[in-house]
Amino acid sequence: MSTAIPDRPAPLLIAKRFAVVASIYNSEFVDGLVAAAREELAAIAPGSAVEVHRVPGSFEIPLGVQFVVERRNVDAVFAFGLLWQGETSHADLIATSVTKALLEISLRMKLPVLHEVIVAQTEEQARERCLGTTINRGTEAARAAVRMLQTLDAIRGTQR
């Protein structure tokens, strides 16, 4: 696991619309991702709107993301969830399915979809990634979203 989080990008010049699709299941941890992403976006995407949509669990996140990108005018979407790695392959099956679905949506819609459906083996891992300040994946996802929007704009020859 990387313990370094990418540096903060230059702030966006134009306010954007972000959406979060987050699992209700394991909300103690998922709420930490949402809060960290919102806090970071306030700093690096000033004036931007962030709407949060809750779905029951991680498996439902791709459908929620699909509905958001089809029905809402957003520039990027965050997918936040937490799966516990147990003794069976259940978490792996869900994680693989979610990953494939989110990638497909991102490519088809030509829109950044930030995948932070985390698979944790221990509560310590979950706390570090979801509630910590050093490697919080919500913070990391916000930075990645802004960088991706800036990169896409540079390729297009526009500025955000």
matplotlib code that plots the C-alpha trace (Angstrom):
import matplotlib.pyplot as plt

x = [0.0, 1.3, 1.4, 2.0, -0.9, -0.5, 0.3, -2.6, -3.2, -3.6, -7.2, -9.8, -10.5, -14.2, -16.6, -17.7, -20.4, -19.4, -21.5, -20.8, -22.4, -21.8, -22.7, -24.9, -23.4, -20.3, -21.3, -19.0, -16.1, -17.7, -18.8, -15.2, -14.4, -17.3, -16.3, -12.6, -13.5, -15.9, -13.3, -10.6, -12.9, -13.8, -10.1, -9.2, -12.5, -13.8, -17.5, -18.1, -21.3, -21.1, -24.3, -24.3, -26.5, -26.7, -27.2, -27.6, -24.2, -21.1, -22.7, -25.3, -22.8, -22.4, -26.2, -26.2, -23.3, -25.0, -28.2, -26.3, -24.3, -27.4, -29.7, -27.5, -25.1, -21.9, -18.2, -17.0, -18.4, -17.0, -17.8, -17.3, -17.8, -16.1, -16.0, -14.6, -12.3, -13.6, -12.9, -15.0, -14.6, -17.7, -15.8, -13.5, -16.5, -18.2, -15.0, -14.2, -17.8, -17.9, -14.5, -15.4, -18.8, -17.3, -14.6, -17.2, -19.3, -16.3, -15.2, -18.6, -19.7, -16.2, -16.4, -14.0, -15.4, -13.2, -13.2, -12.8, -14.7, -12.1, -11.5, -10.1, -8.9, -8.8, -10.4, -7.0, -6.8, -10.3, -9.6, -6.3, -7.9, -11.3, -10.9, -7.2, -5.6, -2.3, -3.7, -7.4, -8.7, -11.5, -8.8, -6.9, -10.0, -10.8, -7.2, -7.4, -10.7, -9.4, -6.2, -8.2, -10.5, -7.4, -5.7, -8.8, -9.1, -5.5, -6.0, -9.2, -7.4, -9.9, -9.4, -11.3]
y = [0.0, 3.4, 5.7, 8.8, 10.8, 12.9, 16.5, 18.9, 20.1, 23.8, 24.8, 24.7, 28.1, 27.4, 25.8, 22.2, 19.8, 16.6, 13.7, 11.1, 7.7, 6.2, 2.9, 3.1, -0.2, 0.3, 4.0, 4.6, 4.3, 5.4, 8.7, 9.4, 9.1, 11.4, 14.0, 14.0, 14.4, 17.3, 19.0, 18.7, 19.7, 22.9, 23.8, 22.7, 23.2, 26.4, 27.1, 23.7, 21.7, 18.3, 16.2, 13.0, 10.0, 6.9, 3.3, 0.3, -1.4, -1.5, -3.7, -1.1, 1.7, 1.2, 1.5, 4.6, 6.1, 5.2, 7.0, 10.0, 10.4, 9.9, 12.2, 14.8, 17.3, 16.4, 16.7, 13.8, 11.1, 9.5, 5.9, 5.3, 2.0, -0.5, -4.3, -6.6, -9.3, -12.5, -16.2, -16.5, -15.0, -12.8, -9.5, -10.3, -11.0, -7.8, -5.7, -7.2, -6.6, -3.0, -2.2, -3.5, -1.7, 1.7, 1.5, 0.8, 3.7, 6.1, 5.1, 5.0, 8.4, 10.0, 11.1, 10.6, 8.1, 7.9, 4.4, 4.2, 1.0, -0.3, -3.9, -4.1, -7.1, -5.4, -2.5, -0.8, -0.8, 0.6, 3.3, 4.3, 4.6, 6.0, 7.9, 8.8, 12.0, 10.6, 8.4, 9.1, 7.8, 10.4, 13.2, 11.2, 10.8, 14.5, 15.3, 12.7, 14.1, 17.6, 16.5, 14.3, 17.3, 19.4, 16.8, 16.2, 20.0, 20.2, 17.5, 19.3, 22.6, 24.2, 25.4, 24.7]
z = [0.0, -0.9, 2.1, -0.1, -1.3, -4.5, -4.1, -4.2, -7.8, -8.8, -8.1, -10.9, -12.4, -13.1, -10.7, -11.6, -10.7, -8.9, -7.7, -5.1, -5.1, -1.7, 0.0, 3.1, 4.2, 6.3, 6.5, 9.5, 7.1, 3.8, 5.4, 6.1, 2.4, 1.5, 4.1, 3.0, -0.7, 0.0, 2.2, -0.5, -3.3, -1.3, -1.4, -5.0, -6.8, -5.2, -5.7, -7.2, -6.4, -4.8, -4.6, -2.7, -3.5, -1.2, -2.4, -0.2, -0.8, -3.0, -5.6, -6.2, -6.8, -10.6, -11.2, -9.1, -11.0, -14.3, -13.3, -12.2, -15.4, -17.5, -15.6, -14.0, -15.5, -13.7, -14.6, -12.5, -10.2, -7.1, -6.2, -2.4, -0.6, 1.7, 1.4, 4.0, 2.7, 4.4, 4.1, 1.0, -2.5, -2.0, -1.6, -4.6, -6.8, -5.9, -6.2, -9.6, -10.8, -9.5, -11.0, -14.5, -14.4, -13.3, -15.9, -18.6, -17.5, -17.5, -20.9, -22.5, -21.0, -21.4, -17.8, -14.9, -12.5, -9.4, -8.0, -4.2, -3.4, -0.9, 0.0, 3.5, 5.5, 8.8, 10.7, 10.9, 7.1, 6.7, 9.3, 7.6, 4.1, 5.1, 8.3, 8.4, 7.3, 5.9, 3.1, 3.1, -0.2, -0.3, -0.4, -3.0, -5.2, -5.1, -6.2, -8.9, -10.2, -10.5, -12.1, -14.6, -15.5, -16.0, -18.2, -20.3, -20.8, -21.8, -24.4, -25.7, -25.7, -23.2, -19.6, -16.5]

ax = plt.figure().add_subplot(projection="3d")
ax.plot(x, y, z, "-o")
ax.set_aspect("equal")
plt.show()
